[in-house]
Amino acid sequence: MPSQIRGLHNAFTSKEKSVAEHVGESLTRIRERDGELRAFLDVHIASAEREAGRIDAKIAAGESIGMLEGIGIALKDNILVKGTPTSAASQILKSYTASYDAFVVERLREAGTVIIGKTNLDEFAMGGSTENSSFGPSKNPHDTSYVPGGSSGGSAVAVAAGMTPLALGSDTGGSIRQPASFCGVVGFKPSYGRVSRSGLIAMASSLDQIGPFATSVEDAEILFRAIEGKDPLDMTSQEIHEEIRDKKEYVLGVPEDFMKDGLDPKIEKIIRDSFKKAEGAHFKFVPVSLKDLSYALACYYIIMPAEVSSNLARFDGIRYGDRAEAKTLFEVYGKTKAAGFGREVKRRIAIGTYVLSHGYYDAYYLQAQRVRTLISKAFSDVFRTVDAIAMPTTPSVAFKLGEKLSDPLAMYLEDIYTVPANLAGLPALSLPVGTSDNLPVGLQLVGKRFADYELLAIAKRFEAAIA
């Protein structure tokens, strides 16, 4: 796919198009389509138009602008933007206004991007369909009777429907890559620690990572370059000086044993057809064994709820959240959380509290952490012989709205191919490679820890090979 960002940048600098026209097109597109798609929870019309005018004046004065300057972007509504509502799609935060900018927002402001608005998500980023939003579900722009994926569904829809050329989401177990696959766009989850989590409302702190949505790998890379880096407010963030090597041939490992069960045969054919096309662009595909990944989903659904239980304890009506009226302190806690949290959030808090409780901590949580170590080691062993791993992003295409809401286990199984990268802290990217039943199919590429730019280079070559 050609770079939208470079095209817009050239149009701005040559004065073929103004930033105000670009922002106006985004706002018009949102007005026309968002009533049906529900990608946005809040649109920042006044501030976006004001920022567009400022950049146009800069261009008119003959000043140079950066690659992202004037480009519209949408942000998932669990990323803080000072002075604007930030609800994480939850009733408990419906009255909350952010008091500071997230680190990534500071970087976006430095780069000159124009923040168009905040996008819909599963409540507190818990879900795989955006149906768990307390403000109603987003819908897939390819067919509005289908889900767009989640939890960053609104951001994926914003890019796929042409509302904004870029968006940011957060990925805890596939929440960027899965909706990117369902909506037919590029979604990139960086290595854990490459992008600061400061100003991201935490779901599971050892798994969460902010990352970009775009229509091409190059645009995702441009946005990633702007937001990565060390942040003194996030002790897990790191400044990585990665050496990029453009290799003549890339060797991609295919985890055949992990792809046997539950994969839709139509998706498998599309994925393998993409491999055949890429072989002509100096890619070599070899089978690799990653049997330990079969435990990843169970491991994830112990560690993640445990961290959810801890992180969401602060939303009690005293420290954070809209407070319910009650006579005693314990009644305040109980009524606030009963009214403020949705069903999926309550489910995960309950599971997490259980696995952390006395008598079960050793049996479940500690055991899951040991399995997590084994999964990381399995990846490390495979990366001695391959440059990246190639596999489906999801076992199926997007499913119908409401189809899996009553069956949480079926919903959780959608994460089977995405959660391993989060457990190991690896960079991973979903790239559209075709359609099945008129719905997009995504290929997932997983790279070595902190080799994010190498993975992006591999993805760019793969993207060009199948174009």
ZADRENVEX-763235 format. One line per 4 residues: number of its first residue (from 1); their letters; for each residue x, y, z negated of C-alpha. Coordinates in Angstrom, 1 decimal. Last residue first. Example, Ala and Ser with C-alpha at 12.3 -4.5 7.8 and 13.67 -1.06 7.14 Angstrom:
BEGIN
2) sa) 13.7/-1.1/-7.1  12.3/-4.5/-7.8 .
This chain:
BEGIN
467) aiaa) 0.4/-6.2/3.5  1.6/-9.5/2.1  5.3/-8.8/2.4  5.0/-5.2/1.4 .
463) efrk) 3.3/-6.1/-1.9  6.0/-8.8/-2.6  8.8/-6.3/-2.0  7.1/-3.8/-4.3 .
459) aial) 6.5/-6.5/-6.9  10.1/-7.5/-7.0  11.2/-3.9/-7.4  8.6/-3.5/-10.2 .
455) leyd) 10.0/-6.6/-11.9  13.5/-5.2/-11.7  12.3/-1.9/-13.0  10.8/-3.6/-16.0 .
451) afrk) 13.8/-5.8/-16.9  13.3/-5.0/-20.7  12.3/-8.6/-21.4  12.5/-10.7/-18.2 .
447) gvlq) 9.6/-10.5/-15.7  6.1/-11.7/-15.2  4.3/-11.4/-11.9  0.5/-11.9/-11.8 .
443) lgvp) -1.4/-12.3/-8.6  -4.9/-10.7/-8.5  -8.1/-11.7/-6.6  -10.7/-9.1/-5.6 .
439) lnds) -14.4/-9.9/-5.1  -16.0/-10.5/-1.7  -16.6/-14.2/-2.5  -12.9/-14.5/-3.0 .
435) tgvp) -10.6/-11.6/-2.1  -6.9/-11.1/-1.5  -3.5/-10.4/-3.0  -4.1/-7.6/-5.5 .
431) lsla) -1.1/-7.2/-7.8  -1.1/-7.7/-11.5  2.0/-6.9/-13.4  3.9/-8.2/-16.4 .
427) plga) 6.7/-7.0/-18.6  7.5/-9.3/-21.5  6.8/-8.9/-25.2  6.8/-12.7/-25.8 .
423) lnap) 3.2/-12.8/-27.2  2.1/-10.1/-24.8  3.5/-12.1/-21.8  1.7/-15.3/-23.0 .
419) vtyi) -1.7/-13.5/-23.3  -2.2/-13.0/-19.5  -2.7/-16.5/-18.0  -5.3/-17.8/-20.6 .
415) dely) -7.1/-14.4/-21.1  -10.3/-15.5/-19.3  -10.5/-18.3/-21.9  -11.6/-15.7/-24.5 .
411) malp) -14.8/-14.9/-22.6  -15.7/-18.6/-22.5  -15.0/-18.8/-26.2  -17.2/-15.7/-26.8 .
407) dslk) -20.3/-17.4/-25.3  -23.3/-15.0/-25.7  -21.6/-12.2/-23.7  -20.4/-14.6/-21.0 .
403) eglk) -22.9/-14.0/-18.1  -24.1/-10.6/-19.3  -22.7/-8.7/-16.3  -21.7/-11.3/-13.7 .
399) favs) -18.2/-12.6/-13.5  -15.0/-11.1/-11.9  -12.8/-13.6/-10.1  -11.6/-16.8/-11.9 .
395) pttp) -8.6/-18.2/-13.6  -7.1/-14.7/-14.1  -3.8/-13.1/-13.3  -2.7/-16.1/-11.2 .
391) maia) 1.0/-17.1/-11.3  4.4/-15.9/-10.4  7.4/-15.9/-12.8  10.4/-13.7/-12.4 .
387) dvtr) 14.1/-13.8/-11.5  14.5/-17.6/-11.9  17.2/-19.9/-13.3  18.1/-18.6/-16.7 .
383) fvds) 14.6/-17.0/-16.8  13.1/-20.5/-17.6  15.0/-20.8/-20.9  14.0/-17.3/-22.0 .
379) faks) 10.3/-18.0/-21.2  10.4/-21.2/-23.3  12.1/-19.3/-26.1  9.4/-16.6/-26.2 .
375) iltr) 6.8/-19.4/-26.4  8.6/-21.2/-29.2  8.8/-18.0/-31.2  5.0/-17.5/-30.7 .
371) vrqa) 4.5/-21.0/-32.0  6.3/-20.1/-35.2  4.1/-17.1/-35.5  1.0/-19.2/-35.1 .
367) qlyy) 2.2/-21.5/-37.9  2.6/-18.5/-40.2  -0.9/-17.3/-39.4  -2.7/-20.7/-39.5 .
363) adyy) -1.7/-23.1/-42.2  0.5/-20.7/-44.2  -2.1/-18.0/-44.3  -5.0/-20.4/-44.9 .
359) ghsl) -4.7/-21.1/-48.6  -5.0/-17.5/-49.6  -6.6/-15.4/-46.9  -4.8/-14.2/-43.8 .
355) vytg) -6.5/-16.6/-41.4  -9.9/-15.7/-42.9  -9.4/-11.9/-42.8  -8.5/-12.2/-39.1 .
351) iair) -11.5/-14.3/-38.2  -13.8/-11.9/-40.0  -12.2/-8.8/-38.4  -12.5/-10.5/-35.0 .
347) rkve) -16.2/-11.2/-35.4  -16.9/-7.7/-36.8  -15.2/-6.1/-33.7  -17.2/-8.4/-31.4 .
343) rgfg) -20.5/-7.5/-33.0  -20.1/-3.8/-33.1  -18.7/-1.6/-35.8  -20.1/1.6/-37.2 .
339) aakt) -23.4/0.5/-38.9  -22.0/-2.5/-40.8  -18.7/-0.7/-41.3  -20.2/2.3/-42.9 .
335) kgyv) -22.8/0.3/-44.9  -20.2/-2.0/-46.5  -17.6/0.7/-47.3  -20.2/3.2/-48.6 .
331) eflt) -21.9/0.4/-50.6  -18.5/-0.4/-52.2  -18.1/3.3/-53.2  -21.5/3.5/-54.8 .
327) kaea) -24.8/5.3/-54.0  -24.8/5.1/-50.2  -24.9/7.4/-47.2  -22.9/6.1/-44.2 .
323) rdgy) -19.6/7.8/-43.4  -18.4/8.5/-39.8  -14.9/7.1/-39.5  -11.5/7.6/-41.0 .
319) rigd) -10.1/7.8/-44.6  -13.4/7.6/-46.5  -15.9/6.2/-44.0  -14.1/2.9/-44.1 .
315) fral) -12.1/2.8/-40.8  -8.7/2.2/-42.6  -9.3/-1.6/-42.7  -9.2/-1.6/-38.9 .
311) nssv) -5.5/-2.2/-38.7  -5.3/-5.1/-41.1  -8.2/-7.1/-39.8  -7.1/-6.4/-36.2 .
307) eapm) -3.6/-7.7/-37.1  -5.1/-11.0/-38.3  -7.4/-11.0/-35.3  -4.4/-10.8/-32.9 .
303) iiyy) -2.2/-13.4/-34.6  -4.9/-16.2/-34.7  -6.4/-15.7/-31.2  -3.0/-15.3/-29.7 .
299) cala) -1.7/-18.7/-31.0  -4.8/-20.4/-29.6  -4.3/-18.7/-26.3  -0.5/-19.4/-26.2 .
295) ysld) -0.7/-23.1/-27.0  -0.8/-24.2/-23.3  2.2/-21.8/-22.8  4.4/-24.4/-24.4 .
291) klsv) 4.2/-26.5/-21.2  6.2/-23.9/-19.3  7.9/-26.1/-16.7  9.1/-24.4/-13.5 .
287) pvfk) 8.3/-25.1/-9.8  10.4/-23.1/-7.3  9.3/-20.3/-5.0  12.0/-18.5/-2.9 .
283) fhag) 11.3/-15.0/-1.7  13.3/-13.4/1.1  10.5/-11.6/2.9  9.4/-14.6/5.0 .
279) eakk) 8.7/-16.5/1.8  6.2/-13.8/0.9  3.6/-14.9/3.4  3.8/-18.5/2.0 .
275) fsdr) 3.5/-17.3/-1.6  0.4/-15.2/-0.7  -1.2/-18.4/0.7  -0.5/-20.1/-2.6 .
271) iike) -2.3/-17.3/-4.5  -5.3/-17.4/-2.1  -5.5/-21.2/-2.4  -5.3/-21.1/-6.2 .
267) ikpd) -8.1/-18.5/-6.3  -10.4/-20.7/-4.2  -9.6/-23.7/-6.4  -10.7/-21.8/-9.5 .
263) lgdk) -8.1/-22.5/-12.2  -9.5/-24.3/-15.3  -6.7/-26.9/-15.7  -3.6/-27.3/-13.5 .
259) mfde) -1.9/-23.9/-13.6  0.2/-24.4/-16.7  1.9/-27.6/-15.3  2.7/-25.8/-12.0 .
255) pvgl) 4.4/-22.8/-13.7  5.7/-21.2/-10.5  9.1/-19.6/-10.8  10.1/-16.9/-8.4 .
251) vyek) 13.6/-16.7/-6.9  14.4/-13.3/-5.3  16.6/-13.2/-2.2  18.7/-10.3/-0.9 .
247) kdri) 18.9/-8.8/-4.4  18.3/-5.1/-5.1  20.0/-4.7/-8.5  18.7/-2.1/-11.0 .
243) eehi) 20.7/-1.6/-14.2  18.3/-0.7/-17.0  19.1/2.0/-19.5  16.6/1.2/-22.2 .
239) eqst) 15.5/3.8/-24.7  13.5/1.9/-27.3  10.1/2.1/-29.0  9.5/-0.2/-32.0 .
235) mdlp) 10.2/2.6/-34.5  7.4/4.7/-33.1  7.4/8.3/-34.3  11.0/8.9/-33.2 .
231) dkge) 9.9/8.1/-29.6  12.3/6.4/-27.2  11.3/6.1/-23.6  8.6/5.4/-21.0 .
227) iarf) 5.9/7.8/-19.9  7.2/9.5/-16.7  9.0/6.4/-15.3  5.8/4.4/-15.8 .
223) liea) 3.8/6.9/-13.7  6.3/6.6/-10.8  6.4/2.8/-11.1  2.6/2.5/-11.0 .
219) devs) 2.7/4.7/-7.9  5.3/2.5/-6.2  3.2/-0.6/-7.1  0.3/0.7/-5.2 .
215) tafp) -3.4/1.7/-6.0  -2.5/2.7/-9.6  -3.1/1.6/-13.2  -0.4/2.3/-15.8 .
211) giqd) 0.7/1.0/-19.2  0.3/1.3/-22.9  1.3/-1.7/-25.0  -0.4/-3.5/-27.9 .
207) lssa) 1.0/-6.9/-29.1  2.8/-6.3/-32.4  0.4/-3.6/-33.4  -2.9/-5.5/-32.8 .
203) mail) -5.7/-3.0/-32.3  -4.0/0.4/-32.9  -5.5/3.7/-31.8  -2.7/4.9/-29.5 .
199) gsrs) -1.2/8.2/-30.6  2.3/6.7/-31.1  2.4/3.5/-29.1  5.6/4.5/-27.4 .
195) vrgy) 6.4/2.9/-24.0  9.4/0.5/-23.4  8.8/-1.2/-26.8  6.9/-4.2/-25.6 .
191) spkf) 7.9/-4.7/-22.0  5.6/-2.8/-19.6  2.0/-3.9/-18.7  1.3/-2.9/-15.1 .
187) gvvg) -2.0/-2.9/-13.3  -2.3/-2.6/-9.5  -5.8/-2.4/-8.1  -8.4/-4.9/-6.9 .
183) cfsa) -11.2/-4.4/-9.5  -11.1/-7.9/-11.1  -7.3/-8.1/-10.9  -6.8/-4.6/-12.4 .
179) pqri) -9.4/-5.5/-15.1  -7.2/-8.6/-16.0  -3.9/-6.8/-15.8  -4.6/-3.8/-18.1 .
175) sggt) -6.4/-5.6/-21.0  -4.2/-8.8/-20.7  -3.6/-9.7/-24.3  -2.9/-6.4/-26.0 .
171) dsgl) -2.8/-4.1/-22.9  -3.6/-0.4/-23.1  -4.8/1.7/-20.2  -3.5/4.7/-18.3 .
167) alpt) -5.0/5.9/-15.0  -3.8/7.1/-11.6  -5.3/8.1/-8.2  -8.5/9.4/-9.9 .
163) mgaa) -12.2/8.9/-9.0  -11.2/6.7/-6.1  -13.5/3.8/-7.1  -10.6/1.5/-7.8 .
159) vava) -8.7/4.1/-9.8  -11.6/5.1/-12.1  -12.8/1.5/-12.3  -9.5/0.3/-13.6 .
155) sggs) -9.5/3.0/-16.3  -13.1/2.2/-17.3  -12.3/-1.5/-17.6  -9.4/-1.1/-20.0 .
151) sggp) -10.7/-3.9/-22.3  -11.6/-5.3/-20.0  -12.9/-6.7/-16.7  -14.9/-4.7/-14.1 .
147) vyst) -18.0/-6.7/-14.8  -20.3/-7.8/-11.9  -23.8/-6.6/-10.9  -22.1/-3.4/-9.7 .
143) dhpn) -20.3/-5.1/-6.8  -17.0/-3.8/-5.6  -17.2/-0.8/-8.0  -17.3/-3.2/-11.0 .
139) kspg) -19.5/-1.8/-13.7  -18.7/-0.1/-17.0  -20.8/-1.3/-20.0  -22.8/0.8/-22.5 .
135) fssn) -21.8/3.5/-25.0  -21.0/1.0/-27.8  -18.5/-0.6/-25.5  -18.5/-4.4/-25.8 .
131) etsg) -19.5/-4.9/-22.1  -16.0/-3.6/-21.1  -15.4/-7.2/-19.7  -12.5/-8.8/-21.6 .
127) gmaf) -13.0/-7.7/-25.1  -11.7/-5.9/-28.1  -10.1/-2.6/-27.0  -11.4/-0.7/-30.1 .
123) edln) -14.9/-1.2/-28.6  -14.5/-2.5/-25.0  -13.4/0.4/-22.9  -14.7/3.6/-21.2 .
119) tkgi) -12.5/6.3/-19.8  -11.3/9.7/-21.0  -11.1/12.7/-18.7  -9.4/14.5/-15.7 .
115) ivtg) -6.0/15.0/-17.3  -4.0/16.9/-14.7  -0.4/15.7/-14.5  2.4/18.3/-15.1 .
111) aerl) 5.3/16.0/-15.9  5.6/17.6/-19.4  1.9/17.2/-19.9  2.2/13.5/-19.0 .
107) revv) 5.1/13.1/-21.5  3.0/14.7/-24.3  0.1/12.5/-23.3  2.4/9.4/-23.6 .
103) fady) 3.4/10.5/-27.1  -0.2/10.8/-28.1  -1.4/14.3/-28.5  -2.6/15.6/-31.9 .
99) saty) -5.8/16.3/-33.9  -8.1/14.0/-31.9  -11.8/14.7/-32.4  -13.9/12.1/-34.1 .
95) skli) -17.7/12.3/-34.1  -18.3/8.9/-32.3  -15.6/7.2/-34.3  -17.7/4.7/-36.2 .
91) qsaa) -20.0/4.4/-33.1  -17.1/2.8/-31.2  -16.0/3.3/-27.6  -12.4/4.0/-28.8 .
87) stpt) -14.0/7.3/-29.9  -11.6/10.0/-29.0  -13.3/13.4/-28.5  -10.9/16.2/-27.3 .
83) gkvl) -8.8/18.7/-29.2  -5.5/16.9/-28.9  -5.6/13.9/-26.5  -5.4/10.6/-28.4 .
79) indk) -5.3/7.3/-26.4  -8.1/4.9/-27.4  -10.4/6.5/-24.8  -8.4/5.1/-21.8 .
75) laig) -6.9/8.0/-19.9  -7.7/9.2/-16.4  -5.1/11.0/-14.2  -5.2/13.7/-11.6 .
71) igel) -1.9/14.7/-9.9  -1.0/18.4/-10.1  2.6/17.7/-11.0  3.4/14.0/-10.7 .
67) mgis) 6.3/14.4/-8.2  7.6/17.5/-9.8  6.9/21.0/-8.6  9.1/23.7/-6.9 .
63) egaa) 8.4/27.4/-7.4  7.4/29.4/-4.3  5.0/31.7/-6.2  2.1/30.0/-4.4 .
59) ikad) 3.2/26.7/-5.8  3.2/28.1/-9.4  -0.2/29.6/-8.8  -1.5/26.2/-7.6 .
55) irga) -0.1/24.7/-10.8  -2.0/27.1/-13.0  -5.2/26.8/-11.0  -5.1/23.0/-11.3 .
51) erea) -4.6/23.3/-15.1  -7.7/25.5/-15.4  -9.7/23.1/-13.3  -8.7/20.2/-15.5 .
47) saih) -9.3/22.1/-18.7  -12.8/23.1/-17.7  -13.9/19.7/-16.3  -12.5/17.4/-19.1 .
43) vdlf) -14.8/14.4/-18.4  -15.7/12.2/-21.4  -16.9/8.6/-21.6  -15.9/7.8/-18.1 .
39) arle) -16.1/4.6/-16.0  -19.9/4.4/-16.2  -20.3/2.8/-12.7  -23.8/4.0/-11.9 .
35) gdre) -23.8/7.5/-13.3  -20.1/7.6/-12.5  -20.6/7.6/-8.8  -21.5/11.0/-7.4 .
31) rirt) -20.4/13.2/-10.4  -17.1/11.2/-10.7  -16.5/11.6/-6.9  -17.2/15.4/-7.2 .
27) lseg) -14.8/15.6/-10.2  -12.0/13.8/-8.3  -12.6/15.9/-5.1  -12.4/19.1/-7.2 .
23) vhea) -9.1/18.0/-8.7  -7.6/17.5/-5.2  -9.1/20.8/-4.0  -7.7/22.6/-7.1 .
19) vske) -4.3/21.0/-6.5  -4.3/22.6/-3.1  -4.1/20.7/0.2  -2.1/21.3/3.3 .
15) kstf) 0.0/23.6/1.2  3.2/21.9/2.3  4.1/21.3/-1.3  0.6/20.2/-2.3 .
11) anhl) 0.2/17.8/0.7  3.7/16.3/0.1  2.8/15.7/-3.5  -0.6/14.2/-2.5 .
7) griq) 1.1/11.7/-0.1  3.8/10.9/-2.6  1.2/10.1/-5.2  -1.0/8.1/-2.9 .
3) spm) 2.0/5.8/-2.2  1.3/3.5/0.8  0.0/0.0/0.0 .
